[in-house]
């Protein structure tokens, strides 16, 4: 993910990403958000939900609730917390499922694909090779998965614009 988007997530959600520049022996967040810009909205909206949950808890319960890694793996978003609870797990699971139908490069509708043994999610424009069935629903067109939504935020540009004002 581009530095500008990485910095924006860290600035906007300081509790969730407080280990972003931590020691590599204690967190994988020190590597940043190791995925494409196309998933920025998914991560932003997930972060908004997680930050809200963290801030709703008593201070003594917030200490261990922080992101420990955010990356692409097997063509989908993987988001790990140092500790979590069911409401957070549900939000993370929804975001990970959504990433299977969103192009990691540009954020357009996409599908899971495979090239030379590597899985990735892309739109037709960014596709490299063969299409494979969705890991969640087993179909290629993702009609059922398409009911997932990004949340309240409409575009990456809207979010960047709001934070530059």
TIDRENVO-30413 format. One record per atom (N, C-alpha, C): z, y, x; atom name. Coordinates in steps of 0.1 Angstrom, whole numbers, plus 5000, padded with zeros to 4 digits. Layout:
<<Z Y X> 'CA'>
...
END
This chain:
<<5000 4988 5009> 'N'>
<<5000 5000 5000> 'CA'>
<<5000 5012 5009> 'C'>
<<4993 5023 5005> 'N'>
<<4992 5035 5012> 'CA'>
<<5006 5041 5014> 'C'>
<<5008 5048 5025> 'N'>
<<5021 5055 5028> 'CA'>
<<5025 5064 5017> 'C'>
<<5016 5072 5012> 'N'>
<<5019 5082 5001> 'CA'>
<<5025 5075 4989> 'C'>
<<5020 5064 4985> 'N'>
<<5025 5057 4973> 'CA'>
<<5038 5050 4977> 'C'>
<<5039 5044 4989> 'N'>
<<5052 5038 4994> 'CA'>
<<5063 5049 4994> 'C'>
<<5060 5060 5000> 'N'>
<<5070 5071 5000> 'CA'>
<<5075 5076 4986> 'C'>
<<5065 5076 4977> 'N'>
<<5068 5081 4964> 'CA'>
<<5078 5071 4957> 'C'>
<<5075 5058 4958> 'N'>
<<5084 5048 4952> 'CA'>
<<5098 5049 4958> 'C'>
<<5099 5051 4971> 'N'>
<<5112 5052 4978> 'CA'>
<<5120 5064 4973> 'C'>
<<5112 5076 4972> 'N'>
<<5118 5088 4968> 'CA'>
<<5123 5088 4953> 'C'>
<<5114 5082 4945> 'N'>
<<5117 5082 4930> 'CA'>
<<5128 5072 4926> 'C'>
<<5129 5061 4934> 'N'>
<<5139 5051 4931> 'CA'>
<<5148 5048 4943> 'C'>
<<5157 5057 4946> 'N'>
<<5164 5056 4959> 'CA'>
<<5175 5045 4959> 'C'>
<<5180 5041 4947> 'N'>
<<5190 5031 4947> 'CA'>
<<5183 5017 4949> 'C'>
<<5172 5015 4942> 'N'>
<<5165 5002 4943> 'CA'>
<<5160 5000 4957> 'C'>
<<5154 5011 4964> 'N'>
<<5148 5009 4977> 'CA'>
<<5156 5015 4988> 'C'>
<<5169 5015 4987> 'N'>
<<5178 5021 4997> 'CA'>
<<5177 5013 5011> 'C'>
<<5172 5001 5011> 'N'>
<<5170 4993 5023> 'CA'>
<<5156 4994 5028> 'C'>
<<5148 5003 5023> 'N'>
<<5133 5004 5027> 'CA'>
<<5132 5006 5042> 'C'>
<<5140 5013 5049> 'N'>
<<5139 5015 5063> 'CA'>
<<5151 5007 5071> 'C'>
<<5156 4997 5064> 'N'>
<<5167 4989 5070> 'CA'>
<<5162 4980 5082> 'C'>
<<5171 4973 5087> 'N'>
<<5169 4964 5099> 'CA'>
<<5162 4952 5094> 'C'>
<<5152 4947 5102> 'N'>
<<5145 4935 5098> 'CA'>
<<5154 4922 5097> 'C'>
<<5165 4923 5103> 'N'>
<<5174 4911 5102> 'CA'>
<<5182 4911 5089> 'C'>
<<5181 4922 5081> 'N'>
<<5189 4922 5069> 'CA'>
<<5180 4924 5056> 'C'>
<<5167 4929 5058> 'N'>
<<5158 4931 5047> 'CA'>
<<5143 4930 5051> 'C'>
<<5136 4925 5042> 'N'>
<<5121 4925 5044> 'CA'>
<<5115 4938 5039> 'C'>
<<5123 4946 5032> 'N'>
<<5117 4959 5027> 'CA'>
<<5113 4968 5039> 'C'>
<<5118 4965 5051> 'N'>
<<5114 4973 5062> 'CA'>
<<5099 4972 5065> 'C'>
<<5093 4962 5060> 'N'>
<<5078 4961 5061> 'CA'>
<<5071 4969 5051> 'C'>
<<5078 4974 5041> 'N'>
<<5072 4982 5031> 'CA'>
<<5067 4974 5019> 'C'>
<<5058 4979 5011> 'N'>
<<5052 4972 5000> 'CA'>
<<5039 4966 5005> 'C'>
<<5039 4953 5008> 'N'>
<<5028 4946 5014> 'CA'>
<<5018 4941 5003> 'C'>
<<5012 4950 4996> 'N'>
<<5002 4947 4986> 'CA'>
<<4993 4959 4985> 'C'>
<<4982 4957 4977> 'N'>
<<4972 4968 4975> 'CA'>
<<4977 4979 4966> 'C'>
<<4970 4990 4966> 'N'>
<<4973 5001 4958> 'CA'>
<<4971 4999 4943> 'C'>
<<4962 4989 4940> 'N'>
<<4959 4985 4926> 'CA'>
<<4972 4981 4918> 'C'>
<<4982 4976 4925> 'N'>
<<4994 4972 4918> 'CA'>
<<5005 4983 4918> 'C'>
<<5001 4995 4922> 'N'>
<<5011 5005 4922> 'CA'>
<<5018 5008 4909> 'C'>
<<5010 5009 4898> 'N'>
<<5015 5011 4885> 'CA'>
<<5025 5000 4880> 'C'>
<<5021 4988 4883> 'N'>
<<5030 4977 4880> 'CA'>
<<5043 4978 4887> 'C'>
<<5043 4981 4900> 'N'>
<<5055 4982 4908> 'CA'>
<<5063 4995 4903> 'C'>
<<5056 5006 4901> 'N'>
<<5063 5018 4896> 'CA'>
<<5070 5016 4883> 'C'>
<<5064 5010 4873> 'N'>
<<5070 5007 4860> 'CA'>
<<5081 4997 4862> 'C'>
<<5080 4987 4870> 'N'>
<<5090 4977 4872> 'CA'>
<<5102 4984 4879> 'C'>
<<5099 4993 4889> 'N'>
<<5110 5000 4896> 'CA'>
<<5117 5009 4886> 'C'>
<<5110 5015 4877> 'N'>
<<5117 5024 4867> 'CA'>
<<5127 5016 4859> 'C'>
<<5123 5004 4855> 'N'>
<<5132 4995 4847> 'CA'>
<<5144 4991 4855> 'C'>
<<5141 4987 4867> 'N'>
<<5152 4982 4876> 'CA'>
<<5162 4993 4880> 'C'>
<<5157 5004 4883> 'N'>
<<5165 5016 4887> 'CA'>
<<5174 5019 4875> 'C'>
<<5169 5019 4863> 'N'>
<<5176 5023 4851> 'CA'>
<<5188 5012 4849> 'C'>
<<5185 5000 4851> 'N'>
<<5195 4989 4849> 'CA'>
<<5206 4991 4860> 'C'>
<<5202 4994 4872> 'N'>
<<5212 4996 4883> 'CA'>
<<5221 5008 4880> 'C'>
<<5215 5019 4875> 'N'>
<<5223 5031 4873> 'CA'>
<<5232 5029 4860> 'C'>
<<5229 5020 4852> 'N'>
<<5237 5018 4840> 'CA'>
<<5250 5010 4843> 'C'>
<<5251 5004 4854> 'N'>
<<5262 4996 4858> 'CA'>
<<5273 5004 4865> 'C'>
<<5285 4999 4865> 'N'>
<<5296 5006 4872> 'CA'>
<<5293 5006 4887> 'C'>
<<5297 5016 4894> 'N'>
<<5294 5017 4909> 'CA'>
<<5297 5005 4917> 'C'>
<<5308 4998 4914> 'N'>
<<5311 4986 4922> 'CA'>
<<5302 4975 4920> 'C'>
<<5294 4974 4909> 'N'>
<<5285 4964 4906> 'CA'>
<<5271 4967 4912> 'C'>
<<5268 4980 4916> 'N'>
<<5255 4984 4920> 'CA'>
<<5253 4980 4935> 'C'>
<<5263 4978 4943> 'N'>
<<5262 4977 4957> 'CA'>
<<5252 4967 4962> 'C'>
<<5251 4955 4956> 'N'>
<<5242 4945 4961> 'CA'>
<<5229 4944 4953> 'C'>
<<5227 4953 4943> 'N'>
<<5215 4953 4935> 'CA'>
<<5204 4962 4942> 'C'>
<<5196 4956 4950> 'N'>
<<5185 4964 4957> 'CA'>
<<5173 4955 4960> 'C'>
<<5162 4960 4961> 'N'>
<<5150 4953 4964> 'CA'>
<<5151 4948 4978> 'C'>
<<5147 4935 4980> 'N'>
<<5147 4930 4994> 'CA'>
<<5133 4926 4999> 'C'>
<<5123 4925 4990> 'N'>
<<5109 4924 4994> 'CA'>
<<5100 4926 4982> 'C'>
<<5088 4932 4985> 'N'>
<<5077 4934 4975> 'CA'>
<<5064 4931 4982> 'C'>
<<5057 4920 4978> 'N'>
<<5045 4916 4985> 'CA'>
<<5035 4909 4976> 'C'>
<<5024 4906 4981> 'N'>
<<5014 4897 4975> 'CA'>
<<5016 4883 4981> 'C'>
<<5016 4873 4972> 'N'>
<<5016 4859 4977> 'CA'>
<<5009 4851 4967> 'C'>
<<5000 4843 4971> 'N'>
<<4991 4834 4963> 'CA'>
<<4984 4842 4952> 'C'>
<<4980 4854 4956> 'N'>
<<4972 4863 4947> 'CA'>
<<4980 4870 4936> 'C'>
<<4993 4870 4937> 'N'>
<<5002 4877 4927> 'CA'>
<<5013 4884 4934> 'C'>
<<5018 4894 4926> 'N'>
<<5029 4902 4931> 'CA'>
<<5042 4893 4932> 'C'>
<<5049 4894 4942> 'N'>
<<5062 4888 4944> 'CA'>
<<5072 4899 4947> 'C'>
<<5083 4899 4939> 'N'>
<<5093 4910 4940> 'CA'>
<<5106 4903 4940> 'C'>
<<5114 4905 4951> 'N'>
<<5126 4899 4953> 'CA'>
<<5138 4909 4954> 'C'>
<<5149 4905 4948> 'N'>
<<5161 4914 4948> 'CA'>
<<5172 4907 4957> 'C'>
<<5181 4914 4963> 'N'>
<<5192 4908 4970> 'CA'>
<<5201 4901 4960> 'C'>
<<5203 4907 4949> 'N'>
<<5210 4901 4938> 'CA'>
<<5204 4906 4925> 'C'>
<<5206 4899 4914> 'N'>
<<5199 4903 4902> 'CA'>
<<5207 4897 4890> 'C'>
<<5202 4900 4878> 'N'>
<<5208 4894 4866> 'CA'>
<<5197 4892 4856> 'C'>
<<5199 4885 4845> 'N'>
<<5188 4881 4836> 'CA'>
<<5179 4892 4831> 'C'>
<<5184 4904 4828> 'N'>
<<5175 4915 4824> 'CA'>
<<5165 4919 4835> 'C'>
<<5170 4919 4847> 'N'>
<<5162 4923 4859> 'CA'>
<<5152 4912 4861> 'C'>
<<5156 4899 4860> 'N'>
<<5147 4888 4863> 'CA'>
<<5136 4888 4853> 'C'>
<<5139 4891 4840> 'N'>
<<5128 4892 4830> 'CA'>
<<5118 4902 4833> 'C'>
<<5122 4914 4837> 'N'>
<<5113 4925 4841> 'CA'>
<<5104 4921 4853> 'C'>
<<5111 4915 4862> 'N'>
<<5103 4911 4874> 'CA'>
<<5093 4900 4871> 'C'>
<<5097 4891 4863> 'N'>
<<5087 4880 4858> 'CA'>
<<5075 4886 4851> 'C'>
<<5078 4896 4842> 'N'>
<<5067 4902 4835> 'CA'>
<<5057 4909 4844> 'C'>
<<5063 4916 4854> 'N'>
<<5054 4924 4864> 'CA'>
<<5046 4914 4872> 'C'>
<<5052 4903 4876> 'N'>
<<5045 4893 4884> 'CA'>
<<5034 4887 4876> 'C'>
<<5036 4884 4863> 'N'>
<<5026 4878 4855> 'CA'>
<<5014 4888 4853> 'C'>
<<5018 4901 4851> 'N'>
<<5008 4911 4849> 'CA'>
<<4999 4913 4861> 'C'>
<<5004 4911 4873> 'N'>
<<4996 4912 4885> 'CA'>
<<4985 4902 4886> 'C'>
<<4986 4891 4878> 'N'>
<<4976 4881 4879> 'CA'>
<<4963 4885 4871> 'C'>
<<4964 4896 4864> 'N'>
<<4952 4900 4856> 'CA'>
<<4949 4915 4860> 'C'>
<<4954 4920 4871> 'N'>
<<4951 4934 4875> 'CA'>
<<4946 4933 4890> 'C'>
<<4935 4939 4892> 'N'>
<<4929 4940 4906> 'CA'>
<<4939 4946 4915> 'C'>
<<4942 4939 4926> 'N'>
<<4951 4944 4936> 'CA'>
<<4946 4956 4944> 'C'>
<<4932 4957 4944> 'N'>
<<4926 4968 4951> 'CA'>
<<4925 4981 4944> 'C'>
<<4922 4980 4930> 'N'>
<<4919 4993 4923> 'CA'>
<<4927 4994 4910> 'C'>
<<4934 4984 4905> 'N'>
<<4941 4984 4893> 'CA'>
<<4933 4982 4880> 'C'>
<<4921 4979 4881> 'N'>
<<4912 4975 4870> 'CA'>
<<4916 4961 4865> 'C'>
<<4912 4958 4853> 'N'>
<<4914 4944 4849> 'CA'>
<<4908 4934 4859> 'C'>
<<4914 4924 4862> 'N'>
<<4910 4914 4871> 'CA'>
<<4913 4900 4868> 'C'>
<<4910 4891 4877> 'N'>
<<4914 4877 4875> 'CA'>
<<4917 4870 4888> 'C'>
<<4924 4859 4887> 'N'>
<<4927 4852 4900> 'CA'>
<<4914 4845 4905> 'C'>
<<4913 4846 4919> 'N'>
<<4902 4841 4926> 'CA'>
<<4906 4834 4938> 'C'>
<<4897 4826 4945> 'N'>
<<4900 4819 4957> 'CA'>
<<4888 4820 4966> 'C'>
<<4891 4824 4979> 'N'>
<<4881 4825 4989> 'CA'>
<<4887 4818 5002> 'C'>
<<4880 4808 5007> 'N'>
<<4884 4802 5019> 'CA'>
<<4898 4798 5019> 'C'>
<<4903 4793 5008> 'N'>
<<4917 4788 5007> 'CA'>
<<4927 4799 5004> 'C'>
<<4923 4812 5003> 'N'>
<<4932 4823 5000> 'CA'>
<<4930 4827 4986> 'C'>
<<4941 4829 4979> 'N'>
<<4941 4833 4965> 'CA'>
<<4943 4848 4964> 'C'>
<<4937 4855 4955> 'N'>
<<4938 4869 4953> 'CA'>
<<4934 4872 4939> 'C'>
<<4938 4884 4934> 'N'>
<<4934 4889 4921> 'CA'>
<<4926 4901 4923> 'C'>
<<4914 4901 4916> 'N'>
<<4905 4912 4917> 'CA'>
<<4896 4914 4905> 'C'>
<<4890 4926 4904> 'N'>
<<4880 4928 4894> 'CA'>
<<4867 4923 4899> 'C'>
<<4857 4923 4891> 'N'>
<<4844 4918 4896> 'CA'>
<<4838 4926 4908> 'C'>
<<4841 4939 4908> 'N'>
<<4836 4947 4919> 'CA'>
<<4842 4943 4932> 'C'>
<<4855 4940 4932> 'N'>
<<4862 4936 4945> 'CA'>
<<4862 4921 4947> 'C'>
<<4855 4913 4939> 'N'>
<<4856 4899 4940> 'CA'>
<<4848 4894 4953> 'C'>
<<4853 4884 4959> 'N'>
<<4847 4879 4971> 'CA'>
<<4841 4865 4968> 'C'>
<<4847 4857 4960> 'N'>
<<4841 4844 4957> 'CA'>
<<4844 4838 4944> 'C'>
<<4850 4826 4943> 'N'>
<<4851 4819 4931> 'CA'>
<<4863 4823 4922> 'C'>
<<4862 4821 4909> 'N'>
<<4873 4824 4900> 'CA'>
<<4880 4811 4897> 'C'>
<<4894 4812 4896> 'N'>
<<4902 4801 4893> 'CA'>
<<4910 4804 4881> 'C'>
<<4915 4793 4874> 'N'>
<<4923 4795 4862> 'CA'>
<<4936 4803 4865> 'C'>
<<4941 4810 4855> 'N'>
<<4954 4818 4856> 'CA'>
<<4965 4807 4858> 'C'>
<<4975 4811 4867> 'N'>
<<4986 4802 4869> 'CA'>
<<4995 4801 4857> 'C'>
<<4995 4811 4849> 'N'>
<<5004 4812 4838> 'CA'>
<<4999 4806 4825> 'C'>
<<4986 4808 4822> 'N'>
<<4981 4804 4809> 'CA'>
<<4970 4793 4811> 'C'>
<<4964 4792 4823> 'N'>
<<4954 4781 4825> 'CA'>
<<4940 4785 4822> 'C'>
<<4938 4797 4817> 'N'>
<<4924 4801 4813> 'CA'>
<<4919 4812 4823> 'C'>
<<4906 4813 4823> 'N'>
<<4900 4822 4833> 'CA'>
<<4900 4837 4827> 'C'>
<<4897 4838 4814> 'N'>
<<4896 4852 4809> 'CA'>
<<4909 4859 4805> 'C'>
<<4920 4852 4806> 'N'>
<<4933 4858 4804> 'CA'>
<<4935 4865 4791> 'C'>
<<4929 4860 4780> 'N'>
<<4930 4867 4767> 'CA'>
<<4945 4868 4763> 'C'>
<<4953 4858 4764> 'N'>
<<4967 4858 4761> 'CA'>
<<4975 4867 4770> 'C'>
<<4972 4867 4783> 'N'>
<<4979 4875 4793> 'CA'>
<<4976 4890 4791> 'C'>
<<4965 4893 4785> 'N'>
<<4961 4907 4784> 'CA'>
<<4970 4915 4775> 'C'>
<<4979 4908 4768> 'N'>
<<4988 4915 4759> 'CA'>
<<5000 4921 4767> 'C'>
<<5001 4918 4780> 'N'>
<<5011 4924 4789> 'CA'>
<<5007 4939 4791> 'C'>
<<5016 4948 4792> 'N'>
<<5012 4962 4794> 'CA'>
<<5020 4968 4807> 'C'>
<<5014 4979 4811> 'N'>
<<5020 4985 4823> 'CA'>
<<5033 4993 4820> 'C'>
<<5035 4996 4808> 'N'>
<<5047 5005 4805> 'CA'>
<<5043 5018 4800> 'C'>
<<5051 5028 4802> 'N'>
<<5049 5041 4797> 'CA'>
<<5039 5050 4806> 'C'>
<<5038 5046 4818> 'N'>
<<5030 5054 4827> 'CA'>
<<5015 5050 4826> 'C'>
<<5007 5060 4825> 'N'>
<<4993 5058 4822> 'CA'>
<<4984 5056 4835> 'C'>
<<4987 5063 4845> 'N'>
<<4978 5062 4857> 'CA'>
<<4986 5066 4870> 'C'>
<<4981 5061 4881> 'N'>
<<4987 5064 4894> 'CA'>
<<4986 5079 4896> 'C'>
<<4975 5085 4893> 'N'>
<<4973 5100 4894> 'CA'>
<<4983 5108 4886> 'C'>
<<4986 5103 4874> 'N'>
<<4996 5111 4866> 'CA'>
<<5009 5111 4873> 'C'>
<<5013 5099 4878> 'N'>
<<5026 5098 4885> 'CA'>
<<5027 5107 4898> 'C'>
<<5016 5106 4906> 'N'>
<<5016 5114 4918> 'CA'>
<<5016 5129 4914> 'C'>
<<5008 5133 4904> 'N'>
<<5008 5147 4900> 'CA'>
<<5022 5152 4895> 'C'>
<<5029 5144 4887> 'N'>
<<5042 5147 4883> 'CA'>
<<5052 5149 4894> 'C'>
<<5051 5142 4905> 'N'>
<<5060 5143 4916> 'CA'>
<<5056 5153 4926> 'C'>
<<5044 5159 4925> 'N'>
<<5040 5170 4934> 'CA'>
<<5043 5183 4928> 'C'>
<<5047 5184 4915> 'N'>
<<5049 5197 4908> 'CA'>
<<5063 5202 4912> 'C'>
END
